[in-house]
Structures are given as C-alpha cells and as structure tokens.
C-alpha cells in the first residue's frame, strides 16, 4: 500500500521533466508549477496565444443508468433532465447546511449518461459521497483514469483542429465524446476560450505532442493557472469556497435556477432556502491593493475605524492587469465597488479597494 503522504505522479511526468518543469505538491500530486519561461510569460502567452495545462490530477466520474437523472438531481442543485445532450453546467455538491463540498461541471452525454468533473483535492470525498447516494438509484458510478489536458487561449480552437480534434459546433460549456474513452469540452479555468480533453493514458502522449507541434502552444504550470483564474474571478475550492461557504455568500446563486430551488429535492435545499431568506451576511468580492505589493490569501481585512472587515481568500500578482489582485469575503455593507479597506500584511495596514470581478474580461467562445 502506498504511503498516504506520498505524492502521486502524472502519467506524462517525463514530458514535463524534459520541458524543464519545476514541481511541487498540490492536492496529493506532484505537479508542474512553472517551466523555464516563468509564470509571467506562461500567463501572458496563454492570454495571447495558448497554454497547455496537464490537469490529470482532477477526477472524472461517469454516471450512467436508468436513474442517473434522479441521482444527479439529488446530489446537485441542478435539473439534469433540462440539459441538452452535450450541454455542461457548473454546479455543486452541498452539505445539508448548504456548504460547498465541491464545485463541479456536469455534462450530459446521453439520455442517461453524464460526466462529472471534480476537483483533485476533493476526489476521494466526492467519490464516497456520490457512491453513497447511488445506493438508492439504479446507476453505475465509474471513476475514470484519464490524462486530462486543458488547452487555453485565443488560439486554442485552431491548434486543436490542427491536431486532429473536431471542435466544429462546440461552444462554451458544451462537450462530447469524440472517440470511445475520450471526453472533450469547450471550457476551462482561465477566462479564455479553451478545450479540455480527457483521454486514456495510452493515447495521451501522441495527443500532447500534436497540440505542441505548431509551436503556438506552450506548457503552462499551476502557478500561472492560479494567476489566470484569479484575474478571471474564478473560485478555488479550499480557499475561496469551502464546506463552510454557501453559494449565497459566494455570489454563486446564478448557478442554481429558481425552478431547481423550488423543487427542494437536492441535498442542502432547506438550508439554502433559509439562507436566501436571510440574505448574504458577507459577499465574495474582488480586491485591488494599492501599489505593487501582493496581498496573499489569509490576510485579515479592516475598515477605516480598525474594525474587522473580512478576509482575503486568494491573492497574487495579475500579469495581464499589471498589478496585485485578490479576492475575499467582506460584510455585505462593505461590498460595494470602490469601498476602501485595509489589509494586514505582516503587521502593516495596506490600503485595498473593493473591485468588480472579473479583473480581466472573459473571452469564452459562445458561437
């Protein structure tokens, strides 16, 4: 049995080593953090052309069977029956208290066939949660071992086509199975147009080489993935959202339709209804520090009188906006854009202003 503290290794790790990757631990995996060009160039190349990310640490679950719709409707605040074949939807697993166990993307691949993409750090808990619920339904829940690659940036679709992938007719938040065992969606975690594709390990090397062949795409590591998603105002589970955060406070209620809320058939429905009635006690906001010094996650926030006023959950430097950026939670009364607060940075109070999200505009391909 493997040491529980031992990091798992990506199937294409040798390709990353050959590309000069610097590795670090993340969610139990040894992941490429940066490559020789560095975070700044990797980030800007993704915005300008295309970055290729190895996201094989993330987990895919295939859900199929006559009662798959019932299972997903119970597990998620989502109406799976309303999804068109090929449509993807951002959703959650919630606790009974409406805390976010994980945020997910569910894609309907057939009348009773769905793919769930979950975060790496929650994969074990998500699998146990889903399988425990599945006992009451006539379904099969199959965790898949796949190499998962994300090609992100304005050149992504052209590069994918040149590599032999058929992306015609594929728009943002839609997916398909281009070959047996393959799964592809037009989505991502950068705010850019992009293709995410999961393939069996034996097909992965040839695909990665084909995507890199034109020279337009370059390997990009986890550090730039984080700065890209932060500029795009996208949450990272474990930091910006947790089992103690509700979609109400996180500003994510757009992902739960009113008809779905009305059914109250999903886990956490009653608590969510109560929280909606109370209104958000705090709100997730963008934050722009004054000057050039980044404010990192965990920094405490204060109002002008020195009273506690929330906390930064994610922070760093935004290469595309050429300055420090952050996200965090503040009391609803202090959440308006332009509101001045102060962040505690190693004992010093740094001016930080509430800023609209996203910091960099989304450029998804919607047809």
DAMO-V74386 format. One record per run of one state. SS is the DSSP state (H for helix, E for strand, L for the rest). FROM is the first residue (numbers start at 1). TO is the last residue. If there is no record, write none. Layout:
SS;FROM;TO + SS;FROM;TO
//
This chain:
L;1;7 + E;8;9 + L;10;12 + H;13;18 + L;19;21 + E;22;26 + L;27;28 + E;29;34 + L;35;38 + H;39;48 + L;49;49 + E;50;54 + L;55;58 + E;59;64 + L;65;67 + H;68;75 + L;76;79 + H;80;82 + L;83;86 + E;87;94 + L;95;98 + E;99;110 + L;111;112 + E;113;118 + L;119;119 + H;120;134 + L;135;139 + E;140;144 + L;145;146 + E;147;152 + L;153;155 + H;156;162 + L;163;173 + E;174;176 + L;177;182 + E;183;185 + L;186;191 + E;192;192 + L;193;193 + E;194;199 + L;200;200 + H;201;212 + L;213;216 + E;217;219 + L;220;221 + H;222;231 + L;232;236 + E;237;237 + L;238;240 + E;241;241 + L;242;245 + E;246;246 + L;247;252 + H;253;255 + L;256;257 + H;258;263 + L;264;268 + H;269;278 + L;279;281 + E;282;289 + L;290;299 + E;300;302 + L;303;307 + E;308;318 + L;319;322 + E;323;331 + H;332;334 + L;335;339 + E;340;345 + L;346;347 + E;348;355 + L;356;362 + E;363;363 + L;364;367
//
